Amino acid sequence: MSHTDLRAELTENLDEAEWEWLIPHVQQDVVIVVAVELDLLDVGIAIASDNVLKVQTWIDEALITKPSVAQIGEWNNQLTKRFNTLIIQPYVLIQEKAAA
């Protein structure tokens, strides 16, 4: 699959979700938090195409992380907080929506 096809396919999978919907996925340890300065689609493409170098760089720079205990605690108090989401099996990538 070409990079363009992959981007088009993943674009269709972009969605929004409330924190409450994401909790079961957090419990399964499949949620990845993507920093707002990264493009969610770019991260999804890198993971889906096994771009290990790029993904490892983001991990090293803490731009993609597992949700921290502090984040989970904060978000559990805001069950309707909305995130941009992208499912890349088996992972669910989430990114905080910028405050409107």
C-alpha positions in Angstrom: 0.0 0.0 0.0 1.4 3.4 -0.9 1.9 6.1 1.6 -0.9 8.1 -0.1 -3.3 5.2 0.1 -2.4 4.6 3.7 -3.0 8.3 4.5 -6.4 8.2 2.8 -7.4 5.0 4.6 -6.3 6.3 8.0 -8.0 9.7 7.4 -11.3 7.8 7.3 -10.5 6.3 10.7 -9.9 9.7 12.3 -12.6 10.3 14.9 -13.4 11.9 18.2 -14.1 10.2 21.4 -15.0 11.1 25.0 -12.6 10.0 27.7 -15.3 7.7 29.2 -15.2 5.7 26.0 -11.5 5.4 26.1 -11.2 4.0 29.7 -11.6 0.3 28.7 -8.9 0.7 26.1 -6.6 2.3 28.8 -7.3 -0.7 31.0 -6.1 -2.9 28.2 -2.9 -0.8 27.9 -3.5 -0.1 24.2 -3.9 3.7 24.4 -1.0 5.9 23.2 -1.1 9.6 23.9 0.2 11.8 21.0 1.5 15.2 21.8 -0.5 18.1 20.3 2.6 19.3 18.4 2.5 16.1 16.3 0.1 15.4 13.5 -2.0 12.4 14.6 -2.1 11.1 11.0 1.7 11.2 10.7 2.0 9.2 13.8 -0.6 6.7 12.7 1.2 6.3 9.3 4.6 5.8 11.0 3.1 3.1 13.3 1.1 1.4 10.6 4.1 1.3 8.3 6.5 0.1 11.0 8.7 3.2 10.7 10.6 2.2 13.8 13.2 5.0 13.7 10.6 7.7 13.6 8.4 6.1 16.3 11.4 5.6 18.5 12.5 9.2 18.2 9.0 10.4 19.3 9.1 8.0 22.2 12.6 9.2 23.2 11.3 12.8 23.0 8.2 11.8 25.0 6.0 13.0 22.2 4.2 9.7 22.2 3.6 8.1 25.6 1.3 5.8 27.5 -1.2 7.9 29.6 0.4 8.7 33.0 -1.3 8.0 36.3 -1.7 11.8 36.7 -3.3 12.2 33.2 -5.7 9.3 33.9 -6.6 10.8 37.2 -7.3 14.2 35.7 -9.3 12.8 32.8 -11.3 10.6 35.1 -12.7 13.8 36.5 -13.7 15.0 33.0 -15.5 12.0 31.5 -16.8 14.1 28.6 -13.4 15.5 27.7 -13.0 15.0 24.0 -10.0 13.6 22.2 -9.1 13.1 18.5 -8.6 9.4 18.0 -7.1 7.1 15.5 -7.2 3.4 15.7 -4.2 1.5 14.5 -4.8 -2.1 15.6 -4.2 -3.0 18.3 -3.5 0.6 19.5 -5.8 3.6 20.0 -3.9 6.8 19.4 -5.4 9.8 21.3 -4.6 13.5 21.2 -6.1 16.2 23.4 -8.3 18.5 21.5 -7.1 22.1 21.6 -9.3 24.2 23.9 -11.9 25.9 21.8 
